Amino acid sequence: MQKNKSEKYNKILDSAGAVFAQFGFYKATISQIASRAGVADGTVYLYFKNKEDILYQFISFKTNSVFKKINAAVEKGRNAEEKLRQLIRSHMDEFQKDKNMAIIFQSEVRYFRDIQFQIKDISKMYLELLSDIIEQGQIEGAFRQDLFVGLVKRFIPGAVEGVISTWVSADGGYDLVSMADPLVDLYLTGIREQ
């Protein structure tokens, strides 16, 4: 019984992601979500309070899942540069694999205060992971010692979000992950002629 409940819950969440991505949160309806999930409208309310709760749980599930995968990818890196590459590749790969999630993060999340607080926790863990990588790079002698870590660690999420936003705007018309290494190279070498 619990497995069946979990399957329905996940199916409703996936369906909600597709509906929110297609129509936007405000135009999406519970009926559209239920229909796509192959359940009755009332079934949705067995798992979720309302449409806002569905979006909240969708974002919560996705952010936790993505961060776990990013963390696992970073652990495979042997040094700071490899860890940074793994982080950015994994981040872009997860969004490329789930275009609906990418659309929702780009178009809906910033407008909901409760969701912003939820994402703040994941963002804090992401920034801590970046700090660890930068500090490891400084210890290894691969990254400059005079870096202002607080500024440097905020550059990456902003740049990655910008690349993902451009990819979403282009309707996913190219390989998002192929942008990871050029982004890291730009980050590591800067734009000044050497």
C-alpha positions as CSV (number, residue, x, y, z in Angstrom):
1,M,0.0,0.0,0.0
2,Q,2.8,2.5,0.9
3,K,4.6,1.8,-2.4
4,N,1.4,2.5,-4.3
5,K,0.9,5.8,-2.4
6,S,4.5,6.8,-3.1
7,E,4.0,6.0,-6.8
8,K,0.9,8.1,-7.0
9,Y,2.6,11.0,-5.1
10,N,5.6,10.9,-7.5
11,K,3.3,10.7,-10.5
12,I,1.3,13.7,-9.4
13,L,4.5,15.6,-8.7
14,D,6.0,14.8,-12.1
15,S,2.7,15.7,-13.8
16,A,2.6,19.0,-11.9
17,G,6.1,19.8,-13.1
18,A,5.0,19.3,-16.7
19,V,1.8,21.3,-16.3
20,F,3.5,24.2,-14.4
21,A,6.2,24.3,-17.1
22,Q,3.7,24.3,-19.9
23,F,1.1,26.7,-18.5
24,G,2.8,28.5,-15.7
25,F,1.8,28.2,-12.1
26,Y,-1.1,30.7,-12.1
27,K,-2.8,29.3,-15.2
28,A,-2.2,25.6,-14.3
29,T,-5.1,23.8,-12.6
30,I,-5.5,20.9,-10.3
31,S,-7.7,19.2,-13.0
32,Q,-4.9,19.5,-15.5
33,I,-2.4,18.0,-13.1
34,A,-4.8,15.2,-12.1
35,S,-5.6,14.4,-15.7
36,R,-2.0,14.2,-16.7
37,A,-1.3,12.0,-13.7
38,G,-4.2,9.7,-14.6
39,V,-6.0,10.3,-11.2
40,A,-9.2,11.9,-10.1
41,D,-9.0,15.6,-8.9
42,G,-9.9,14.5,-5.4
43,T,-6.9,12.1,-5.3
44,V,-4.6,15.0,-5.6
45,Y,-6.0,16.4,-2.4
46,L,-5.1,13.2,-0.6
47,Y,-1.4,14.1,-1.0
48,F,-1.4,17.9,-1.3
49,K,-3.3,20.8,0.4
50,N,-3.6,22.9,-2.7
51,K,-1.7,24.0,-5.8
52,E,0.8,26.0,-3.8
53,D,1.6,22.9,-1.7
54,I,2.2,20.9,-4.9
55,L,4.7,23.5,-6.2
56,Y,6.4,23.8,-2.8
57,Q,6.8,20.0,-2.5
58,F,7.9,19.8,-6.2
59,I,10.7,22.3,-5.5
60,S,11.6,20.7,-2.2
61,F,11.9,17.3,-3.8
62,K,13.9,18.5,-6.8
63,T,16.3,20.8,-4.9
64,N,17.2,18.0,-2.4
65,S,17.5,15.4,-5.2
66,V,19.7,17.7,-7.3
67,F,21.9,18.7,-4.4
68,K,22.6,15.1,-3.5
69,K,23.6,14.3,-7.1
70,I,25.8,17.4,-7.2
71,N,27.5,16.5,-3.9
72,A,28.1,12.9,-5.1
73,A,29.6,14.2,-8.3
74,V,31.9,16.6,-6.5
75,E,33.2,13.8,-4.3
76,K,34.5,12.0,-7.4
77,G,36.9,14.9,-8.1
78,R,40.5,14.3,-7.1
79,N,41.5,18.0,-6.8
80,A,39.8,21.3,-6.5
81,E,39.6,22.0,-10.3
82,E,38.1,18.6,-10.9
83,K,35.6,19.1,-8.1
84,L,34.6,22.5,-9.6
85,R,34.1,20.9,-13.0
86,Q,32.1,18.1,-11.6
87,L,29.9,20.5,-9.6
88,I,29.1,22.6,-12.7
89,R,28.7,19.7,-15.1
90,S,26.4,17.9,-12.6
91,H,24.3,21.0,-12.0
92,M,23.8,21.6,-15.7
93,D,23.2,17.9,-16.4
94,E,20.4,17.7,-13.8
95,F,18.6,20.7,-15.3
96,Q,19.1,19.4,-18.8
97,K,17.7,16.0,-17.8
98,D,14.6,17.7,-16.4
99,K,13.6,20.6,-18.6
100,N,10.3,21.1,-16.7
101,M,12.3,21.6,-13.6
102,A,14.6,24.1,-15.4
103,I,11.6,26.1,-16.7
104,I,9.9,26.2,-13.2
105,F,13.1,27.3,-11.5
106,Q,13.6,30.0,-14.1
107,S,10.0,31.3,-14.3
108,E,8.2,30.5,-11.0
109,V,10.5,30.1,-8.0
110,R,11.6,33.7,-7.6
111,Y,8.0,34.9,-7.2
112,F,7.1,32.8,-4.2
113,R,8.5,33.9,-0.8
114,D,8.0,30.6,1.0
115,I,9.8,28.7,-1.7
116,Q,12.7,31.3,-1.7
117,F,13.2,30.5,2.0
118,Q,13.3,26.8,1.2
119,I,15.8,27.3,-1.6
120,K,17.9,29.5,0.7
121,D,18.9,26.4,2.7
122,I,20.0,24.5,-0.4
123,S,21.7,27.6,-1.7
124,K,23.6,27.9,1.6
125,M,24.8,24.3,1.3
126,Y,25.8,24.9,-2.3
127,L,27.8,28.0,-1.4
128,E,29.5,26.1,1.5
129,L,30.5,23.3,-1.0
130,L,31.9,26.0,-3.3
131,S,33.8,27.6,-0.4
132,D,35.3,24.2,0.4
133,I,36.4,23.7,-3.2
134,I,37.9,27.2,-3.4
135,E,39.8,26.8,-0.1
136,Q,41.0,23.4,-1.2
137,G,42.3,25.0,-4.5
138,Q,44.1,27.6,-2.5
139,I,45.7,25.0,-0.3
140,E,46.7,23.0,-3.4
141,G,48.2,26.2,-4.9
142,A,45.8,25.9,-7.9
143,F,43.8,29.0,-7.0
144,R,45.1,32.5,-6.1
145,Q,45.5,33.2,-2.4
146,D,44.2,36.8,-2.7
147,L,40.7,35.8,-3.7
148,F,37.8,37.2,-1.8
149,V,36.0,33.9,-1.3
150,G,32.6,35.5,-0.5
151,L,32.6,37.1,-3.9
152,V,34.1,34.3,-5.9
153,K,31.7,31.6,-4.5
154,R,28.7,33.8,-5.6
155,F,29.9,34.2,-9.1
156,I,29.5,30.5,-10.0
157,P,25.8,30.1,-9.1
158,G,25.0,33.3,-10.9
159,A,26.9,32.3,-14.0
160,V,25.3,28.8,-14.0
161,E,21.8,30.3,-13.5
162,G,22.5,32.6,-16.4
163,V,23.6,29.8,-18.7
164,I,20.6,27.7,-17.7
165,S,18.2,30.6,-18.3
166,T,19.6,31.2,-21.8
167,W,19.2,27.5,-22.5
168,V,15.6,27.6,-21.3
169,S,15.0,30.7,-23.4
170,A,16.4,28.8,-26.4
171,D,13.9,26.0,-25.8
172,G,16.8,23.6,-24.9
173,G,18.0,23.7,-28.4
174,Y,21.6,22.8,-27.6
175,D,23.6,20.6,-25.2
176,L,23.5,22.5,-21.9
177,V,26.3,20.4,-20.4
178,S,28.7,21.3,-23.2
179,M,28.7,24.8,-21.6
180,A,30.1,23.6,-18.3
181,D,33.8,23.3,-19.2
182,P,34.0,26.7,-21.1
183,L,32.3,28.3,-18.0
184,V,34.9,26.7,-15.7
185,D,37.7,27.7,-18.0
186,L,36.4,31.3,-18.1
187,Y,36.1,31.2,-14.3
188,L,39.6,29.9,-13.8
189,T,41.5,32.0,-16.3
190,G,39.4,35.2,-16.4
191,I,39.0,37.4,-19.4
192,R,42.3,39.3,-19.2
193,E,44.8,38.6,-22.0
194,Q,47.8,36.9,-20.4
